[in-house]
Amino acid sequence: MSLEPDLQTAVNGISNLRITTDQKLLDGLSQLSNCASKEDLHLSPISRKKRRPDLKTLIENQQILYYKQFLGSITEIRDGVEHLHSNLSDLNEICESMSTNLRASKQSSRNLIDEISKLESERKKLMVEKNLAQAYLNAFQLSGEDLKILRTTDSSTAILNEDFFKVFERIQQIQTNVAILLKVGHQATAVEIMDQMGLLHETALEKIYRWAQSRVKHVENPELSDVLAKSLSYLQIRPMLLKYVLDEYCTHRRSLFVRSYIDALTGAGNIKGIELIGGADPARYIGDMLAFIHQSIPNEKENLTILLKHCNKIDLNDKIVTCMSTIMDGVCRPLNVRLEQTILSGLDCPVMNKIDMCIKFYVETIEQILPVSNLLATLTELYSLCHQTFINQLRCQVQAEVGEYRPPGPDLTPSPIIQALLSLLGDLLKDTLPSSPEQAEILIQLVTSPVVSQINDVANRLGSPDMGVYLCNCLNQINIFLEIYPITKTISNTLKSQIDSQMDRLSSEQSSWLIAQLGISHMYTILNDKVETPLSTVPGMDSASLKIFVNKLDSVINDPESVLLPQIYHLSDTGTRKYVQQQSFRILAAIYRKVYEAVINPKNGYPSEILKMDPKTLEDSLCSDTTEVDTKDT
């Protein structure tokens, strides 16, 4: 199909347009679309040509309409701008007014800041003065609350609280501060404050004293014990007030202790008393009484320790001992009456000794706990009374037993009185020796000395052999008894010396008796005279006399007991009897040795076989038990 050249050119021009990349063209077409309707745009080519001027007009009208709208908008903008200008003018006036006011305020602020600075400086100065004043008050004055606590507290208060003690400590601190104030030269102020605090201090001390005095009886109450201990620690600065409180406590505790002591003696309720339990045993009765007192001391000491545990300005141990002594003094009178009555009731020596040792034990014990007390003085007096009574009673009893002369029987055995007194001494030593060796030595002397004196007195009225046998028997009996006890070594050695002396005396008498029985005294005399002539020709030393001697000697060898003194058989100690016998046989062996030497001497002219036994064989046969006896005697 061929197109007209102009159309072809137009089509080519249109096809060469780059509509998609030309934004302005696209915007213009978009606006054109808004100006015409679809009917106006979809026209035939013939109608389109006819309507082209109308489209142009339409576009122009549309453009005019836009201008009018723009003009209206501009008008509104102008009116808004004018209104804004009016408002801005008003605002400018306000700002100028505010600027003026700000300048005035700034000036006022400067003045105010200056004033504030001055006030702050004044405030700081006042705060310093306030702090100084408060520090002064804290250092030298009580607060209102402290004064209220001090005034509202009295002895009727159930318990002093911690606040009261803080107030009291505060008063003490102020007094310390006043002392410093005096040193730096403020005497007038210091004296005034000191007078004021002195009154408050005395008031507080008086309240503590009154309260403590009324409550000190209840120290065993755990709720009050700590408060009481603290109260007494503050009373240390007034020793007399502390003393009055402790006196009140001691009076109360002494009354309770005496009551409990009487109850323990007589019994309370279903509990049997000490007097009923120990009525048949005086030693137990006294021991139980003293044990009750001794066992009560630790409880009283514990209470006093709790009461005075905060006291650090006194001698605590001395104060406790003094108070305990005061408390225990209450039982002195009833204790003294009962002990003295028992001591003087005529009891036998063993019971008196038990009581004596019991009281001595508690005297030594109480002396360590309460060295200066009426209780110790009472016990010491009672011990002295008991000890003296016991010693006198023992001395009298021993003297009564040994005072009367009682000759020994035919067997020369010790009197039954000696055994009875030794049994009494054994009973005494059983209770005395473990605790008091010195006392035991005294008792031994008290019993043995009179007994030995009585034995010697009886022996002196006897013949020579009887005296030696009787003394050996009696002294051996005493010595055997004493050897059980280690403290009797000195007395035992003395007795052994006496026994040895009597044994030697008896040995001498037995030797004389033996020589007399054998009839060889003249031989001994002849041998000692050293006769020059042959002894076989001397009467009494001839062969016939020697044969008689040999025959008698054979009898002695066969029956050694046949040549003993009759009294020697009564020696109760076998060792002593053997010793006396062996000593006499030794003398006999010595005489035989001299005879034997004379017989074997050729110049004396004796037959060779007249003495068949040599001296050594004789001595061995007669003295075979010598070593054993000596060892036993040693």
Buried (B, 14 or more C-beta within 10 A) or exposed (E): EEEEEEEEEEEEEEEEEEEEEEEEEEEEEEEBEEBBEEEBEEBEEEEEEEBEEEBEEBBEEBEEEEEEEEEEEEEEEEEEEEEEEEEEEEEEEEEEEEEEEEEEEEEEEEEEEEEEEEEEEEEEEEEEEEEEEEEEEBBBBBEEEBEEBBEEBEBEBEEBEEBBBEBBEBBBBBBEBBEEBBEEEBEEBBEEBBEBBEEBBEBBBBBBBBBBBBBBBEBEEEEBBEBBBBBBBBBBEBEEBBEBBBBBBBBBBBEBBBEBBEBBBEBEEEEEBBBEBBEEEBBBBBBBBBBBBBEBBEEBBEBBEBBBBBBEEBEBEEBBBBBBBBBBBBBBEBBBEBBBEBBEEEBEBBBBBBBBBBBBBBBEBBBEBBEEBBBBEBBBBBBEBBBEBBBEBBBEBBEEBBEEEEEBEEEBBBBEBBBEBBEBBBBBBEBBBEEBBEBBBBBBEBBBEBBBEBBBEBBEEBEEBBBBBBBBBBBBBBBBBBEEBEBBEEBBEBBBEBBBEBBBBBBBBBBBBBBEBBEBEBBBEBBEEEBEEBBBEBEBBBEEBBEEBBEBBEEBBEEBEEBBBEBBEBBBBEBBBBBBBBBBBBBBBEBBBBBBEBBEEEEBBBEEEBBEBEBEEBBEBBBEBBEEBEEBBE
